Amino acid sequence: MILAHLTTAAHTSAASLAMFFQDSGGQVSFSLTGLWNNMSWIPKTIVIILFIMSIWSLAVMIDRALYFSAACKQSREFAPKVAGALKEGRLDEAIKVADRSKKSHLAEVVTAGLTEFRSFGSGGAITEEQVESSKRALERSEAIVHAKLKKGLGGLATIGSTAPFIGLLGTVIGILNAFQSIAASKTSGIGQVAGGISEALVTTAFGLLVAIPAVMCFNYFTNKVEAFDVEMDNSSSELVDYFIKQSHR
């Protein structure tokens, strides 16, 4: 008797599922093209906005990656050369070496300090005012270079923090469309709500796909900028110490 009941329940469930999917009419496609065609204009607008944000964040990632790579490479080549020139007292040669390293963050800072130091002239004793003026030039240059290094990172942070919420907006609209389809429909087929549910899933997924790489790259680049700041601070301190030693000779 139990077996008979189980068999009857299985047949009933199969019949219900058949009627449930039959009502959908096979009109809903879950390919990218089908999902796009099923969307209303508001979720489509949200997807377009997320696509633009993804292109913008990708451009910032590539730009910062290339810039930081060049800065690291040129700084590694610049540091020993300028140190050797300064040790031998060849100030003009050190400035020329720094000028050749256009993308080096260290070279840009050191050039500002050396140029200001040289502007007082090479004759006579080195005064305290000359050292202080060079120190202020180094500080100004550090602030400028720091701003250059952070270029685009604010936008990357904004994209990483807002993209999930923009996708969530599409989710809410998709669910509302699904409920409207249920309310307006006289049948219980999944096709009546599949369009709205697909909108919700696509916009949510797309928002996360845009946000996750943006947040990861923002954290990575921010750590790189902090490391560059430490290198510039150390170089500035070493250069100021060099000026002070020169003034005591």
N, C-alpha and C positions, 0 to 999 in steps of 0.2 A: 504493500500500500504506500509506503514511504517513497519507493522507487517510482511509483505511478505519479505521485504528487510532484516529485522532482522533475519528471519528464514533462508534465503539464506546465510547470513553471518555466522550464527552459523554452518550450514552444511559445508560450505567451511573451517572454522577454524578447525572443527573436522576432516575433511579429511586431512588437512595439518598436523595436529598433528599426525594422524595415520601414514601418510607417513614418518614423521620425526622420530618417534620412531621405525617404521618398518625397516628403514635403519640401525638402530643400531644392528640389528640381535640378540639382547639379549645376546651379548657376554660379556658385562661388568658387573662384580659382585662388589658390594660395601661392601662385608664382608671384614674382615681384611685379610683373605687369598687371596681373589680376588684382593683387592687393592695392596697387595704385589706382586702378579703375574703380574699385569698390569704395575708395575714400571720398568723403565730402570735401568741399573746398577749404574748410578750416584746417583739417588735418594735413591736407596737401600743402597749404601755406606753411604749416609748422615744419613739415619735412623739408621744404625748400629752405627755410631759415636754418634748420640744423645742418643742411648740406653746405650752405654758405659758411656757417661757423666752422665746420670741419675743414673746409678748404683754407680758411683764414688761419686756423690753428696749425694745419700742416705746413703752411708757408712760414709761420713763425718758427716752428720746430726746425725746419731745414735751414732757415736763415741763421738762427742762433747756433745750431750745431756746426755749420761751416765757419761762422765768425769765431766761436770759441776754439775750434780746432786750429785755425790759423793763428789766433792769439797765443795759444800754448806753444805751437811750433816756433813762431818767431821769437817768443820770449826766451825759450830755451837756447836759441842761437845768440840772442842779444846779450843776455846776462854775462857770460864769460868774456865777451869781446869788450863791453863797456867797462867791466871791472879791470881788465888788463890795461885799457887806455887810461883810466883814472889813476891806477897805481903808478903809472909812468909819468903822470902829470900832464898828459896830452888831452886837455879839455876839449879842444876843437875836434879832435879825432873821435872822442866819445860822443859829441853831439852829432857828428856825421853818421856814426854807427846807429844812433837812435833814430835819426831821420830816415834811414833805409828800412827800418822795421815799422812800417805804417800801421800794421794791424796789431802790434804788440801793446798790450795794456801797460806793461812795465816801461816800454820805450817812450810812450806818450807822457807818462808821469815824469820820468827821469829827464826827458828833453825839456819840459817846462822848468824844472829846477835848475838844470845846467844853463839854460838860456838866460834865466833871470840872474843867476850868479855871474855869468860872463858880462851881462849888460853893465855892471859896475866898472868894468875895465880890469885888465890884468896887472896894471901897475900899482905899486903901493901896498900897504898892509890891508889885510882883509878885516873889515869892521864887523861889529855885531849887527849893525843894521843890514849889511849885505847878507849875512846868514839868515836873519829873520825874514827878510824879503824873499829869499829863495825858499824858505820853509813855507811861507804863505802861498807862493806859486805852486809848490808841490801839493798843498792841501786843495787849492782850487782845481788843479788838474785831476786830482783823485776824484773829486765830486763830479767833474765832467765825464770822466771815463766810467765811473760807476753808473751814471745815467745812460751812457751808451750801451753798457753791458746789459742793463735791464730793459732795453728797448723791446717792446712787444710782449714782455712777460706779464704785464698787467692785463692785457687783452686775453692772454692764455689762461690766466687765473679766472677771469670773468667767464670765459667759455666753459671752463671746467666746473665752475660752481652753478651756472645757470642752465646748461644743456639738459641735465636730468629733469629740472622743473619744467622746461619747455616741452620735453617729451611727456612729462606727466600731464600737462595741459591737454595734449593730444589724446592721452589715455582717458581722461575725464570726458572729453567730447565724444570719443569712440564709445564709451560705456553708455553715455546719454543717448546716442544714436541707437544702440542696441536695445535699450529700454523702450525707446519710441517705436522701434520695429515690433517689439513684443506687444506693446499696447495696441498698435494699429492692426496687428495681424490676427486672423481668426484661426490660424493653425499653430501647431507647436513645433514645426520643423526647425532644424538648426540653421537652415539657410536664411531664416528671418533675422537672425542675430549675428550671423557669422561676419557680415560686413563690418558692423560696429566693433565687434571683438577684435577683428584683424587690424582695424585702425588703432585700437588701444595697444595691441601688442607691438605693432611696427613702430609707432612713435616712441614708445617706451624704450624699445631695444635700440633704436637709432640714437636717442638722447644719451643712453649709456655708452654706446660706441664712440660718440663724440667726446663725452666728458672724461672717460677713463684715461685715454692717452694724453689728453690735455693736462689733467691733474698730475699724472706721473712725470711728464716732461717738465711741467712747471716746477715741481719739487727738485728734479734733477738739475735744471738750469739755475735755480735759486741757490743750490748748494755750490755750483760752480762759481757763481758770482761772489759768494761769500769767500770762497777759496782765493779768487782773484783779488778781493779786497785785502785779504791778509798779506798776499804777496806784494801788493802796492804799498801797504803800510810798512812792511819790512824794508822794501827798497827805499822808501822815503826816509825812514829812520837811518838807514845806512848812509844815504847820501848827505843827510844833515850832519851826521857824525864826521863824514869826510870833510865837509865844509869847516866844521869846528876845528878839526885837526890842522887843516890848512891855515886857519887864522892864527894858530898858536906857533906856527913855524917862524 
